[in-house]
Amino acid sequence: MNTELAKVMEWYEVSLECQLVMQQLINKRPDIIPLESTLATKELKETTDLLNKSIEELNDLTIVSLVSIFEQTLLGHLKTFIQQQMNPTDHLTSQLTSYVIQQAERGKFTEIIDLFKPVIDADKIGLVKQVYIYRNWVAHGKKATKTPPKIDPILAYERLAEFLMRIQIAEK
């Protein structure tokens, strides 16, 4: 299934592989680092630390990207659902539809996730919220006094993709 979430995972996996290959190469042959590289002036330990840090950042930025696409997809789904249910054929219904959609876009996203409790198990919703909370912590500078549980991109992808798949199945 070539969804937007899957596309993010594809570039993530390629980027991660590049980082890991670079680590292996540098550990075996540090002399192969190109002179114009920012790593050329670093000691092997510092280079390894920098590459490890870049993998951590790649993981976190991938989760930010996954949640962003999840939000867009879920809001798009919600808009379509609202428009189908209200079937705006007159000006008043059209205005009401637009208002409801605007409120959903401005609302607290965890509340939007909760709207799907009739078709998705509360535990699954809680797992998606954990991804969302982690994403917020990353996106806001990782400064929260309480660090949320670490989530890796693969786990985030699985949770978000399953949620989207379940709401599509529930409609049929």
N, C-alpha and C positions, 0 to 999 in steps of 0.2 A: 504494500500500500504506500504510494508515493505522496504522502501528505506533507504539508509545510513542516510539521514537527519532524517527520522522517528526513526531510532535507537538511534540517539543522543538525540532526544526528549524523548525517553523512559528512558534512564539513567538520563536525567535531571529531569524528573518528579519524579522518585524514590528518587534521591538525595534531591530534594526540599522537598518532603514529609518527609524524615528522619529529615531534619533540622527543619521543622515545628513541627513535633511530639516531637522532643527534646525540642524545646522551650516551648511547652505546658506542658511537663513533669516537666521541671525545674521550670516553674512558679507555678505549683501546689505542687510539692514536691522537693525542691532543695536538700534535703538530699539524694536523690537517685543517685546523681552524683558519679560515681565510684571514689575512692581515687586516682587511677593512671591516671585519666583524667586531661588534662591541665586545665579544667574548675573547678576542685575541689578547687583550691586555690583562685578562683575569687569570688567577691561579686555578688549577683544576678543581679544587674544593669549592671555590667561589662560583665557578662556571656551573658545577653540578647543582649548587644551591639555587642559582638563578634559573636554571632549567626546571628544577622542581617547583620553584615558586611560579614560573610561567605556566606549568601544568595546572597548579591550583587555581590560578586566575582564569585559565581557559575553561576549567570545569565550572567555575562560578559564573563566568560570562555566558557560557552555554545555557546554564539554568535560567539566567535572565532572558535570554533569547527564547527559550522554550516557553516560559511563562508568558512572555509578550505575545507569542503566536497563539498560545492557548487562550489568552484573553480575547484577542481579535476573533478567533474562531468561535468561541463561546458567545461573545456579543453578537456576532453575525448570525449565529444560530438563533439566539434569542430574538433578534430583530425580525428574522424571517417568521418565526413562530408567532410573534405578536401581530405582524402584518396579516398573516393567514387567519388568525383567530378573529381579529377585529374587522378584516376585510373592508378597508376604507373606501366606501363608495360615495360618501358625502363629505362635505367640508368639515363638519364637527367630528366625525369618526376619524378623518385624516389628521385633524389637529390632536385628538386624543392619542392616536397611535404615535405621532411624532413626540408628544410629551412623554409618554411612557418609555419610549426608546431613549430619549435624552436623559431621563431619570436613571435608567439602567446604566447608561454610559458614565454618569457622574457618581453613581452609588458605590458603596463599599463592595469591592469585588468578592470578598468572602461571603457576603450576604447573597450575592448573585449565585455563587456556588451552592449555597444552602437551598436555593429555590428548587434544586433538582433532587431533594431528598425523597420525593415520592417515587422516583425511578432508580435512584442510586443509594446503595447501602450507606448508612451514616459513617461507618468505619472507613469506607472508600473516600467519602467526602473529607473526612479528617485527614487522610493521607495526602489528598490534593492540597488541602489547606497548609499542611506542613511544607510542601514544596513552595507554595505561595509566600509563606512566612519567611522561608529561607531566602527566596528571591528578593523580598523586601529588605532583608538584612543586608544582602550583598549590594543591592541597588542604592541603598542609603548610606554606603560607606562602611559597613560592618562595624558600626559604632554602638549598637545597642548594648546595654549593660548586661543583658542576658543573651548569650549566643545560642541561636537555635540549633537543634541537632543537624549535623552535617548530612547533606544529601548530594549524591553524585548524579551526573547527567543521565546515566542509564536508568537509574531508579526514578528520577524525575520524569523522564520520557515515558517510561512504562505507566506510571500513575496517570499522567495527563492524557496519554493516548487512550488508555482504557476508559477513562471518564468520558472522553469525546465519543468513543465507540459505543459505550453503553447508552448515551442519550440518543444516538442515532438509531440504535436497535429498538429502544423503547418507543420511538415514534411509529415504527412500522407495524 
